């Protein structure tokens, strides 16, 4: 099965460490401390626990501004509104939770930066659903300030694209540039422990050759956690979603490339199997008898007039890849995705057409020119 997948794609290995624009130095690493996995200290669930703890003093006095609503059921929007609302106690509770979570995020980030895989990291992009809120943005900014106060020269910024679309757009950077010739869009899949999202992603190469203007034209979301399907049922539903998008793109006049990019939790093997980390997906996705890329190629053997090519990588990696066009002024950077857990990946740029690389090349050429002129004299 593995050989069949590799032969069918013909454009690279799944979970590759060498991609067209970057080298993936590490991903999905699981750092631990005395309390367990570090990722558990900077997840959405961790923030909710911190927030709930700050509510307790007010509960005891019967003055909890959030009433009887459980902390995990209060929406991010409601919390954002509390930040700027007239209720000073409610605002103080949210601010206190943000501060404590920022301290945890800074601690976790510090540990990553001290690891061998993350050495010399210059910038960290923070994605995931938590980022899609004002409280998330404040926590990220506060964590950066904490780290800089400790003389750690690191920049932290929220991911630029919407977190729901970043992994779909990042899928463009899995494929070699030649695959886009004659096409203006691709199919992308973002698989999570709660949802599966598929989309048609426009390359918009005429607007920006570096894919910085890429856009999700249309997407479909399935909250599989509500349906609790079998693994086979999940794959069948995914195939239906993709076929529906193929038809919609064709009707709209898009020229879909014969390529599907997939973001999936876990450690992705070269043949498209999943070594570990897929425990939240429906059914056993880590079985040696299951291979998602192979299943999709069998169900969708061609797109347009050409054989379907598929590449799959870890979801944190693919979400981070959406930022490639905006990281060209540095060399080493990472991504942390705050969701059910804490996804992580570290990259080193391979292709840089501006920023530091261009400056260094320019300085080198200028120095060589001066030496040549001096030799002439």
N, C-alpha and C positions, 0 to 999 in steps of 0.2 A: 504493500500500500504506500509506504513512504517513497519508494522509487517512482511509483506512478505519479504522486503529487509533484515531485521534483521535476520529472520529465514534462508534465503538463504545464507547469508554470514557466519553466525555462528562463526565468529572469532573476533568480536568486533564492536563497534559503529563507525559511521562516525564522523569526527570532534572531536575525543576523546581527552581528556586532559591527559590521561594516555596511553602512547605508550610503546612498548617493551623496549626501551632503555632510553627514556626520559619522563619527565612530561612536558606538554606544559602549561607554566604558564600564557601565554596570547598570543593572535594573533589578527591581524587586528584591533588593538585599534586605535581610531581616536582622537589624541590630537589636541587641538586648541589653537590659540593665538588671539590677536586682529585683525590679518590679515586673519584669517580663519584656514583651516586645515594645520597642520604642514607639512604633507606629500607633499603638493603643493610647498613647499619651497626647496625640495630636490628630484625632479623628473627629468626625461630626458627633459621634457618641460621647467622646471625651468632653467636648464643649457643653453638651446637654447636661452631663453630670456636674460639671463645674457650675453651670447656670442654676441648676436645681439646688446645689449646696448654698449658693448665695441667696436663694429664696427662703431658706429655712428660718433665719432669724425673724423675718417678717411673718412667716406662717405662725410662729409661736405667739405672736402678739395679735394675730387675726387681721393683719394689715397687708397681706400679700396682694399687691396690685394686679397680679395675674389670676387671682381667684383660685378655683379648684382645678383648673386645666393642667394636666400633667405637662412637665417641661418638654418632653419629646414631641408633644402635639402642638406646641406653639410655633407658628410659621416664622421663617426668617424675615418675612415682610413685617410681621407684627413686632418682632424684636427691633427691626430697623426703625419702625415708627416710634417705638418706645424711647429710642436714643434721642430723638429730637422733640418728644412730646412734652406736655406740661407737667406730667407726673414725675417729680424729681426723684422720688424713691425708686420708681420703676426704672427710670433712666440710670440711676446709680447702680442698681442691680445688674443691668446689662453691661454697663461700663466695667464693673468689677469683674464680671465673667470674662469679658474681652481681655482685660489686663492679665488675669490668671492664665487664660488660654495662650496668650501671647508669650508668657514666660515659659510655658510648656513647649510651644512651637520653637522658641529660641533654643531651649535645651536640646530638643531633638535635632534641630538644624546644626547646632554646634557639634553634636556627636557625629553626624554625617560628615561634616567638614573635616573632622579629625581622622576619619577613616581613610585608608589608602586609596580606595576607589574614588573618593571625592577630593583628593588633594588638589590644591591650586584652583579650586572652583571660584569663578569671578562673579557669577550672577545666578540667582535661583528664581525660577518662575513657579508660582503657586497656582495650581488649578484645582479641579474638583468642584463639587456642588457648593461647598462652604464658601468658596471664593465669590460666588454669585450673590453677594449681600454686602451692605455697608459694614456690618459688624465683622465680616470676613476680611474686608479690605483694611479695616482699622487694626485687626489682629496681626495681619501681615506687616503693615507699616510699623507697628509697635515692636514686633519681633526683630525687624531690621535695626531699629534704634537700639534695642537691648544688645544685639550682637556688636554693633559699631561702638557702643560704650565700653565694650570689652576689647576694643582695638582689633576686631575682626573685620577686615575690609571686604564686606560682601554686600551685594545689592539684592534685595528681594522685591519682586513686583508681581501683581496679579496677572494671570495669563490674559493675553490681549483679546482673543476670540471668546465668545460666550462658551462657558464650560460645557454646555450641551452639544456644541458644534465643534469644539476644538479637536477632539479625536477623529471626527469625520474628515476635517480639513487636514489634519496631520497625516492621514492615510495617503495623501498625495505624495508625501516625501518618502514613502516606502518604495515607490516605483522609480526606475531609471527614467530620465527625462525623455528619452527617445520614444517611450511608449505613448506619449501624449501627441506625437506628430499626427496631424490629421484629425485629432479629436479635441473636444472642448470640455469633457466632463468624465467623471468616474463614479462607480458605486463604492460606498464605504459603509462599514459596519462597526458599531461600538457596542460591545457586549459587557454588561455589568451584572452584579449580583442581584439587582432588582429589575433593571430594564434592559431591553435590546433596542437599539436605535439604528435605523438604516437611512441612508441619504444619497441623493445625487449631488455631487460636489462639482461646481464649475471651476475650472482652472483659471479662467480670465487671464490667460497668458499675454493677450494683447495689451492688457492694462498694466501687468507687472510680470516680467519673466521669472521673478523669484518666487512666485505664487503668494505674495503678500496680499493680493487682492482676491484670493480665492473665496468662494462663497457657497454655502449650502443652499441650493435652489429649492429642494423639497426633501422632507424627511418624514419617516414614520416611526412611531414609538409604540412598543409593546411592553407593558409592565408584567413580565412573566411571573414575578413573585406572587401576584394575586391569583394566577391560574394554576400554579404549581404543576406544570406539565412534565412529562417524561422527557428524557434527553432527545429521543427521536421526535417527539411532538414539538419540541422547541426548534429543532432543525427544520422540520416541515413548515412551521410558521415563519421562520426566517427566510426560507426559500420563497414562500408566497409573497412576503414583503418585498424581496428583491425583484421578483418577476413583475410585481405591480409597479415598482419604480422604473423598471426597464420600459414597460409599456407607456408610462406617463412621460418619460424622457423622450421616447420616440414620437409620441403625439405632439410634444412641444417643439420638436425639431432639433433636439440635442444630438450630438455625435458622441455617444458613449464609447470610451476606450474599452477594449476587452479585458478589463482589469477590475478586481475587487480587493480593496484594502481592508484588513480586519484588525480591530483593537480588541484584545481579549485578556482577561485577568490571568495571572500565573506566569510560570517560566515556560516559554514557548521553545520547543525543540526544532531542530532544522527540518524535520520531516512534517512539521505541523501538528505534532502531538503536544500534549501539555504535561509537563513533568510534575508540577505541583502548583498550588495556589488557586485552583478552580473550585474550591469546596462550596462556594456560594452559588454555583451555577446549577441549573436543573438536571439532576441525574449525575452520573459519573463521567465527567469530561476528561479525567486523567487515565482512563482505561487505555491499555495498549491496543485495544480493538476499535478505538474511536479516533477518527481524524476529521476534524471539521472542514479543512480546505478540500480534502478528497470528497467528502460528502457533498459539498457545494458544487464542485466541478462536475460530479456525476449528475446532479440535478439541473445545473445550468452549464452545459458543455460549451456553448458558444454565446457570445454577445455580438450581435451584428453578424458579420461574415467571418469572424475569427475565433479561434479557440480561447476559452476563458483562462486568464492567468490570475492567480491569487497569491497574495502575501499576507501573512499574519504575524503580529508582534504583540508584545505586552501592552496593555492599555495605557499604563503610565508613560511608556516610551512614545506611543503614537500621539497621545495628547500633547506631550512636550514637543514633538516634531512640528506642530503647527507654528511654533515660535522660531523656527530656523531662520526665516528671512529677517527677523528682528534681533538676531544674536551675532550678526556679522562683524560687529565692532570689538568682539572679544574672542577668546579661543576656547575656554572651558566653561561650561554652564550646566545647571541641573534643573530638574523639575520635581516638585513635591505635589501630589494630588491629594487633597483632603476630602475624603469621602467616608465610606463605611470603614475603611482602613486608611493607611497612609501609603499611597503609591510613590515610587521614587525611581529616578533614572538620571544618569550623568552622561553628558555628551562632550565630545571634542570636535570642533568644526573641521571639516576636511576641505571644503571649498569656501574661500572668502574672497569676495570681489571688491570689498571696500574696507573701511575701518582700519584696524590695526595692521592687518595683513597688507593692505594697499600702502599704508604709510611706511611700513617697514621695507617693502619692496622699493618704494620711491626713494627712501633714504639710502638704501643699498646701491641703487642705480646712480644716485647723485654722488655718493662717495666714490664709486668706480669711475665716474666721469671725471671727478677732480683728480684722481690718481693718474688717469690717462693723460689729462692736460698737463699735469706736473711732469710726467715722463717725457712728453713732447718738448717741453722747455729744457 
